[in-house]
């Protein structure tokens, strides 16, 4: 029998301590790390942008994406996407930093916060067409409710570039080489209203029970809200959740795509076909809010069968439940007065909303329709909430939507 010495005992104790201090491996993101749901201090999603389309590639340029965190943590990792591309994407360098405070349209970083991002220990990575990659952990204290700068350099990008078109946030381009590690943003001479290549940021050890994903269209994407102000309804939901104790708090991930549909591909893959990529693979997901269907009803070709919506919603719920994720159904909001409105389409909207409220499909319901409609003309948005096109909401209307979500419904537990 092997003799056990004090040296052996100490070595074993040190090994246990070291393993406890190590973060989860980056590969955990491939299947959606559920560490927070099981009580382990794992990865939690703090920000998301769904890949919506492709744009002209950016060879030899750096893009500085400005993103807003919902929860903070002691380290970060990023998700880079070539999901919609047709050729391999060479990412030559990447960095993460905290944006200078209270200047949401600035490319400058807070001094001392710029961190190089690696992938499998390397400073560069090739992302095959149709795929995403997740970075190694980045040692950076990430604040909640703050802007980060995620800078990416693409030396030989042959495109097309996977991006999120409607960011409603000013980001920046440096046209002449690798400026990812620059603290000063002087090289970033061009602005963009889109997010390039970046589809997610996770944080380690967040004071939260996990994350909630908002799956939707332009209303969730924030159309009508004040740009660079983070007034989308999922942002406002994050504000509410930060007031809860950590055991009930959730990070918020916005998987809205302007023009998106439930049943058909078009502006981005349909909600059904992107559920795995934009919801189920994300880190620490505990809940999903589905608020989508208006583009199916009013778009071409029109979708007029409520049973088709019911089948799609049930499919999404079943797939989410298989991962232990609660699903909240959001009713479809009014759009009377918009050019796409007809009485026949309004009847479809009412029928689909009845299924959402009373069909027993979802674990809970967020009645967005009731929260924003005009009591005197329920097929229309309350004028005080109307951005002007009778379809999208101003900041006040988006706040009303966020307030319509019962925070208890996201975890299924009472919250003080």
Backbone torsions as a table, in degrees:
resi	resn	phi	psi	omega
1	UNK	NA	138.9	-179.5
2	UNK	-68.8	134.8	179.5
3	UNK	-80.1	126.6	179.0
4	UNK	-92.8	122.6	-178.5
5	UNK	-109.7	169.9	175.3
6	UNK	-58.8	-35.7	-179.9
7	UNK	-62.0	-41.9	178.9
8	UNK	-64.0	-42.1	-179.3
9	UNK	-63.0	-44.5	179.8
10	UNK	-63.3	-40.6	179.5
11	UNK	-62.1	-41.8	179.5
12	UNK	-64.5	-41.3	179.6
13	UNK	-64.1	-41.3	178.8
14	UNK	-64.1	-37.4	178.7
15	UNK	-64.7	-42.4	178.7
16	UNK	-63.2	-43.2	179.9
17	UNK	-62.8	-42.7	-179.6
18	UNK	-63.0	-43.1	-179.6
19	UNK	-65.5	-32.1	179.3
20	UNK	-69.3	-29.0	-177.9
21	UNK	-85.5	-17.8	-178.1
22	UNK	-72.1	139.5	173.7
23	UNK	-72.3	163.6	174.7
24	UNK	-61.2	148.1	178.1
25	UNK	-67.8	153.0	-179.5
26	UNK	-59.7	-29.6	-177.8
27	UNK	-63.9	-17.2	179.7
28	UNK	-61.6	-25.1	-177.8
29	UNK	-67.8	-21.6	-175.6
30	UNK	-59.9	-32.8	-179.8
31	UNK	-110.7	8.5	-180.0
32	UNK	80.8	90.4	-177.6
33	UNK	-64.6	124.1	-177.1
34	UNK	-106.1	29.0	-175.8
35	UNK	-55.4	-43.6	-178.0
36	UNK	-65.8	-31.5	-179.5
37	UNK	-69.3	-25.0	-178.6
38	UNK	-100.2	6.6	177.5
39	UNK	91.7	-6.0	177.8
40	UNK	-84.9	146.1	-178.9
41	UNK	-77.2	69.4	-173.6
42	UNK	-95.4	-155.3	-177.0
43	UNK	-85.7	139.9	177.7
44	UNK	-129.1	134.9	174.9
45	UNK	-69.7	130.4	177.2
46	UNK	-111.1	-20.3	-178.5
47	UNK	-157.2	147.3	177.1
48	UNK	-148.7	148.4	166.5
49	UNK	-136.1	121.6	-179.1
50	UNK	-73.6	138.3	175.1
51	UNK	-63.8	119.0	-172.9
52	UNK	-108.2	-26.1	-175.8
53	UNK	-172.1	-168.0	175.1
54	UNK	-122.8	155.7	179.2
55	UNK	-134.2	173.3	177.0
56	UNK	-59.7	136.5	-176.6
57	UNK	-64.9	166.2	-176.1
58	UNK	-124.3	60.0	-178.0
59	UNK	-65.2	134.5	177.7
60	UNK	74.3	9.9	-177.4
61	UNK	-115.1	161.0	171.2
62	UNK	-113.5	138.3	175.0
63	UNK	-115.3	132.9	178.5
64	UNK	-110.6	96.3	-179.7
65	UNK	-78.4	128.9	176.5
66	UNK	-99.9	120.3	-177.1
67	UNK	-129.7	159.9	-174.6
68	UNK	-118.3	125.2	-177.9
69	UNK	-79.9	151.4	172.1
70	UNK	-100.3	-43.5	174.7
71	UNK	-127.4	158.8	-179.5
72	UNK	-107.3	179.2	179.7
73	UNK	-170.5	-176.7	-175.6
74	UNK	-94.5	-4.0	176.7
75	UNK	-158.7	166.0	-179.2
76	UNK	-135.3	163.6	166.7
77	UNK	-147.7	153.3	-175.6
78	UNK	-117.9	156.9	177.3
79	UNK	-115.0	121.5	-179.6
80	UNK	-111.1	134.0	-172.0
81	UNK	-121.4	135.5	165.9
82	UNK	-122.3	32.9	-170.4
83	UNK	-61.9	-36.4	-177.2
84	UNK	-103.4	2.8	179.9
85	UNK	-77.2	165.4	-179.8
86	UNK	-116.8	-3.1	177.0
87	UNK	-136.9	159.9	-180.0
88	UNK	-60.9	141.6	178.4
89	UNK	-103.0	120.2	174.3
90	UNK	-93.5	115.5	175.5
91	UNK	-100.3	111.1	-173.5
92	UNK	-82.2	-27.5	-179.3
93	UNK	-165.7	156.6	178.2
94	UNK	-151.6	152.1	178.1
95	UNK	-151.7	154.9	176.2
96	UNK	-126.7	141.3	177.5
97	UNK	-151.4	166.0	172.9
98	UNK	-90.7	129.8	178.3
99	UNK	-69.4	147.4	177.3
100	UNK	-55.3	141.1	-170.0
101	UNK	-67.5	141.2	170.7
102	UNK	63.9	21.0	175.6
103	UNK	-131.6	77.2	-171.3
104	UNK	-66.3	-14.2	178.8
105	UNK	-109.7	36.5	-179.6
106	UNK	-114.9	140.4	174.5
107	UNK	-90.2	6.8	-176.1
108	UNK	-87.7	143.5	179.3
109	UNK	-99.1	152.4	171.1
110	UNK	-64.5	134.0	-178.2
111	UNK	-54.6	132.7	175.9
112	UNK	83.9	4.3	-177.6
113	UNK	-105.7	-6.1	-177.9
114	UNK	-70.6	127.0	-179.3
115	UNK	-128.2	132.5	174.4
116	UNK	-71.9	139.5	178.9
117	UNK	-103.2	136.2	177.0
118	UNK	-121.3	162.4	179.8
119	UNK	-131.5	109.5	-174.9
120	UNK	59.9	32.4	179.1
121	UNK	86.2	-7.2	-178.3
122	UNK	-103.5	150.0	-178.6
123	UNK	-78.5	-14.0	179.7
124	UNK	-128.6	162.0	-179.9
125	UNK	-154.8	149.6	173.3
126	UNK	-107.2	124.6	-179.0
127	UNK	-104.2	113.7	-179.2
128	UNK	-62.4	154.5	176.3
129	UNK	-57.2	135.8	178.1
130	UNK	84.6	5.5	-175.1
131	UNK	-126.5	165.4	173.6
132	UNK	-118.8	160.2	170.6
133	UNK	-131.6	153.2	177.0
134	UNK	-117.0	135.8	-175.8
135	UNK	-77.0	170.7	168.2
136	UNK	-69.3	162.7	174.3
137	UNK	-60.5	138.8	179.1
138	UNK	-109.7	119.5	-177.4
139	UNK	-74.7	89.7	-178.8
140	UNK	-145.1	129.8	174.6
141	UNK	-74.5	108.9	-174.5
142	UNK	-95.6	119.8	176.9
143	UNK	-77.8	154.8	172.1
144	UNK	-81.7	158.3	174.6
145	UNK	52.6	46.4	-177.3
146	UNK	-143.5	162.1	178.6
147	UNK	-93.8	135.6	171.7
148	UNK	-109.7	154.4	171.8
149	UNK	-108.5	117.1	177.7
150	UNK	-113.1	107.7	-172.0
151	UNK	-105.6	133.4	-176.3
152	UNK	-131.0	136.0	179.7
153	UNK	-115.1	126.4	-178.5
154	UNK	-118.5	93.4	-172.5
155	UNK	-67.2	-36.2	-173.5
156	UNK	-133.5	39.3	-175.2
157	UNK	-66.1	120.5	178.5
158	UNK	-98.9	-3.0	170.3
159	UNK	66.7	-172.4	-7.2
160	UNK	-70.8	160.2	-174.4
161	UNK	-88.7	128.2	172.1
162	UNK	-71.5	129.6	-178.8
163	UNK	-150.9	171.0	171.7
164	UNK	-110.0	111.5	-167.7
165	UNK	-65.2	-52.5	-170.3
166	UNK	-99.8	84.5	-176.6
167	UNK	-83.2	-26.6	-172.8
168	UNK	52.8	36.0	179.5
169	UNK	-150.7	133.8	177.2
170	UNK	-76.1	121.3	171.4
171	UNK	-118.4	-177.5	-166.3
172	UNK	-139.0	150.8	177.0
173	UNK	-124.5	135.8	171.2
174	UNK	-109.5	113.9	-169.3
175	UNK	-80.3	-4.7	-169.6
176	UNK	-127.4	56.6	169.7
177	UNK	110.5	-163.7	-173.7
178	UNK	-84.6	107.4	176.6
179	UNK	-123.7	26.4	-176.5
180	UNK	-63.9	-34.4	-175.3
181	UNK	-90.3	2.9	-178.7
182	UNK	-68.8	129.1	171.2
183	UNK	-76.4	-43.9	175.7
184	UNK	-79.5	133.9	-177.0
185	UNK	-92.7	20.1	-174.6
186	UNK	-59.5	-30.7	-178.9
187	UNK	-72.0	-15.9	-177.5
188	UNK	-88.9	84.5	-170.2
189	UNK	-92.4	-8.2	-178.2
190	UNK	-122.0	143.7	177.6
191	UNK	-106.0	158.8	176.7
192	UNK	-143.3	149.1	176.7
193	UNK	-100.5	19.1	-179.7
194	UNK	-125.5	159.8	172.2
195	UNK	-103.1	126.7	-177.6
196	UNK	-102.8	131.0	170.6
197	UNK	66.9	-26.4	-173.5
198	UNK	-89.6	125.5	-179.6
199	UNK	-124.1	0.7	178.4
200	UNK	-174.9	153.2	171.6
201	UNK	-135.5	129.0	175.8
202	UNK	-111.8	154.4	174.5
203	UNK	-124.7	152.4	-178.5
204	UNK	-101.1	134.8	175.0
205	UNK	69.1	34.3	178.8
206	UNK	-66.3	145.0	173.6
207	UNK	-76.8	70.1	-173.5
208	UNK	-155.3	161.2	179.8
209	UNK	-90.4	-0.9	-178.2
210	UNK	144.0	-148.6	-177.7
211	UNK	-139.7	161.9	174.5
212	UNK	-123.7	137.4	178.5
213	UNK	-106.1	132.7	173.3
214	UNK	-101.0	110.1	-178.2
215	UNK	-100.9	120.2	-176.3
216	UNK	-169.1	-161.0	-176.0
217	UNK	-113.1	-145.7	-175.3
218	UNK	-64.1	-28.7	179.7
219	UNK	-65.9	-39.6	175.4
220	UNK	-75.5	-34.6	178.4
221	UNK	-64.6	-20.8	174.4
222	UNK	106.8	7.9	179.9
223	UNK	-53.6	130.4	-178.0
224	UNK	99.8	-16.7	-178.6
225	UNK	-84.1	165.3	178.1
226	UNK	-68.8	126.7	-177.6
227	UNK	-68.6	148.3	177.3
228	UNK	58.5	24.1	-179.4
229	UNK	-120.0	-8.2	179.5
230	UNK	56.2	55.6	178.5
231	UNK	-111.9	17.3	173.0
232	UNK	-63.5	156.6	-177.5
233	UNK	-63.9	-34.5	174.6
234	UNK	-64.1	-31.8	175.0
235	UNK	-63.6	-42.9	179.6
236	UNK	-68.3	-32.2	173.5
237	UNK	-64.0	-40.8	177.4
238	UNK	-60.8	-38.0	177.0
239	UNK	-59.4	-43.2	179.9
240	UNK	-66.1	-42.2	-176.6
241	UNK	-67.2	-30.6	-179.9
242	UNK	-66.1	-16.1	176.8
243	UNK	-80.9	-6.1	-179.1
244	UNK	-89.6	160.3	173.2
245	UNK	-64.9	155.6	-175.1
246	UNK	-52.7	-34.7	-177.2
247	UNK	-66.4	-17.3	-179.8
248	UNK	-115.2	-5.3	-177.3
249	UNK	-77.5	148.9	177.8
250	UNK	-135.9	142.4	165.0
251	UNK	-70.0	156.3	-177.6
252	UNK	-121.3	127.9	-179.5
253	UNK	-116.1	124.5	-177.1
254	UNK	-98.0	106.3	177.9
255	UNK	-105.3	37.2	176.5
256	UNK	-83.6	144.1	175.0
257	UNK	-134.1	119.6	178.7
258	UNK	-58.8	127.9	179.7
259	UNK	87.9	-0.7	-174.7
260	UNK	-71.6	156.2	-179.8
261	UNK	-125.7	160.6	174.2
262	UNK	-78.9	-47.1	-166.4
263	UNK	-96.6	-27.0	-173.4
264	UNK	-127.2	143.9	169.6
265	UNK	-68.9	155.4	178.8
266	UNK	-179.6	-100.0	171.8
267	UNK	-81.1	93.5	-171.4
268	UNK	79.6	161.5	174.9
269	UNK	-60.3	150.9	179.6
270	UNK	-60.3	160.8	178.1
271	UNK	-57.7	-38.5	178.9
272	UNK	-62.6	-42.9	-173.6
273	UNK	-82.7	-18.1	179.9
274	UNK	-103.2	6.9	-176.8
275	UNK	-58.9	-43.5	-179.3
276	UNK	-62.4	-49.6	-174.4
277	UNK	-69.6	-39.5	-171.5
278	UNK	-97.8	-11.5	-179.3
279	UNK	-128.1	-61.9	-168.3
280	UNK	-69.9	-24.7	-179.8
281	UNK	-88.7	-3.0	-176.3
282	UNK	-79.4	162.2	-169.2
283	UNK	-84.7	129.5	172.6
284	UNK	66.7	25.8	-174.6
285	UNK	-69.9	125.3	176.7
286	UNK	-108.9	-26.5	-174.7
287	UNK	-146.6	155.8	177.9
288	UNK	-133.7	131.0	172.2
289	UNK	-110.0	118.5	-179.8
290	UNK	-102.3	117.4	177.2
291	UNK	-135.6	85.6	-173.0
292	UNK	-157.8	146.7	177.9
293	UNK	150.2	-18.3	-175.7
294	UNK	-64.5	-35.6	-179.9
295	UNK	-72.5	-26.1	172.4
296	UNK	-67.1	-39.7	-174.7
297	UNK	-74.3	-43.0	-173.5
298	UNK	-101.2	-11.5	-177.8
299	UNK	-81.8	176.8	-179.8
300	UNK	-113.6	125.5	-0.4
301	UNK	-77.3	144.2	178.8
302	UNK	-65.1	141.9	173.1
303	UNK	-104.4	117.6	-169.6
304	UNK	-117.1	-0.9	-175.2
305	UNK	-100.3	107.5	178.9
306	UNK	-57.0	-30.1	-179.9
307	UNK	-65.1	-30.1	177.1
308	UNK	-66.7	-40.0	175.8
309	UNK	-63.8	-45.3	-178.9
310	UNK	-59.1	-43.0	179.6
311	UNK	-64.0	-40.5	179.5
312	UNK	-66.3	-44.6	178.8
313	UNK	-61.7	-41.7	179.4
314	UNK	-63.6	-37.9	178.0
315	UNK	-62.1	-46.1	179.5
316	UNK	-63.1	-41.7	179.9
317	UNK	-63.5	-44.4	-179.1
318	UNK	-61.7	-42.4	-179.8
319	UNK	-68.2	-36.5	177.3
320	UNK	-69.7	-43.1	179.5
321	UNK	-60.5	-33.1	178.4
322	UNK	-62.9	-21.0	176.7
323	UNK	-101.7	7.0	-179.9
324	UNK	76.9	24.8	-175.7
325	UNK	-103.9	127.5	174.3
326	UNK	-75.3	148.9	-177.9
327	UNK	-126.7	125.2	177.0
328	UNK	-105.9	127.3	177.5
329	UNK	-90.9	128.8	177.4
330	UNK	-101.6	127.7	178.5
331	UNK	-67.1	153.0	-177.3
332	UNK	-82.8	129.0	-172.0
333	UNK	-80.3	161.1	-175.3
334	UNK	-70.6	158.2	174.8
335	UNK	-148.7	26.8	175.3
336	UNK	-58.7	137.0	-176.1
337	UNK	96.3	-17.7	174.4
338	UNK	-77.0	152.2	-177.3
339	UNK	-62.5	-20.5	-179.5
340	UNK	-88.9	-1.4	-175.9
341	UNK	-80.7	136.4	167.1
342	UNK	-139.1	161.3	178.9
343	UNK	-62.1	-37.3	-179.8
344	UNK	-66.4	-41.2	179.3
345	UNK	-69.9	-34.4	176.0
346	UNK	-61.8	-37.9	178.1
347	UNK	-63.7	-37.5	176.6
348	UNK	-65.1	-44.9	179.4
349	UNK	-58.3	-44.4	179.9
350	UNK	-63.2	-39.8	179.8
351	UNK	-66.4	-42.5	179.0
352	UNK	-65.3	-41.1	178.2
353	UNK	-63.4	-35.9	176.5
354	UNK	-63.5	-38.5	176.3
355	UNK	-64.2	-41.9	-179.6
356	UNK	-63.9	-43.4	-177.4
357	UNK	-73.8	-41.1	-165.8
358	UNK	-122.7	0.9	-174.4
359	UNK	-84.7	-3.0	179.7
360	UNK	67.6	21.8	-176.7
361	UNK	-81.2	-39.8	-170.7
362	UNK	-104.9	162.9	176.1
363	UNK	-72.4	-28.8	179.0
364	UNK	-159.4	170.1	-178.3
365	UNK	-128.2	137.0	168.0
366	UNK	-107.2	110.0	-173.1
367	UNK	-86.7	75.6	179.3
368	UNK	-61.9	-37.2	179.4
369	UNK	-56.9	-49.9	-179.0
370	UNK	-64.8	-30.0	-176.1
371	UNK	-74.6	-25.0	-171.4
372	UNK	-120.4	-7.9	-174.3
373	UNK	-77.6	156.5	176.1
374	UNK	-80.0	117.1	-178.5
375	UNK	-57.0	-30.2	-179.9
376	UNK	-82.6	-15.0	178.9
377	UNK	-149.8	77.8	-168.7
378	UNK	-65.8	-6.4	173.5
379	UNK	-87.7	3.1	-177.9
380	UNK	-123.2	156.3	173.6
381	UNK	-73.2	142.7	172.1
382	UNK	-54.6	128.4	-175.5
383	UNK	-52.5	-34.3	-179.4
384	UNK	-68.1	-14.7	-178.5
385	UNK	-107.0	-4.5	-171.5
386	UNK	-84.1	126.0	178.7
387	UNK	-73.4	-13.8	178.4
388	UNK	127.7	-19.7	-179.2
389	UNK	-102.8	3.6	177.5
390	UNK	65.7	19.4	178.5
391	UNK	-132.0	-45.0	-177.7
392	UNK	-101.0	165.2	-170.9
393	UNK	-111.9	149.5	171.0
394	UNK	-81.1	-176.3	-176.1
395	UNK	-59.5	-38.3	-179.8
396	UNK	-66.3	-40.2	178.3
397	UNK	-65.7	-38.7	178.8
398	UNK	-68.7	-32.9	173.4
399	UNK	-64.2	-41.1	178.2
400	UNK	-62.2	-36.6	176.6
401	UNK	-64.6	-46.3	179.2
402	UNK	-60.6	-37.7	-179.7
403	UNK	-69.5	-19.0	-179.1
404	UNK	-78.4	-10.2	179.6
405	UNK	-86.0	118.2	174.9
406	UNK	-71.9	115.2	-176.4
407	UNK	-62.1	-29.8	176.3
408	UNK	-59.8	-34.4	-172.9
409	UNK	-67.7	-19.4	-175.9
410	UNK	-76.1	-28.6	179.0
411	UNK	-116.7	-13.8	-177.6
412	UNK	77.4	13.4	-179.2
413	UNK	-127.9	150.2	176.4
414	UNK	-66.3	141.2	177.4
415	UNK	-124.1	131.2	-178.0
416	UNK	-69.5	NA	NA
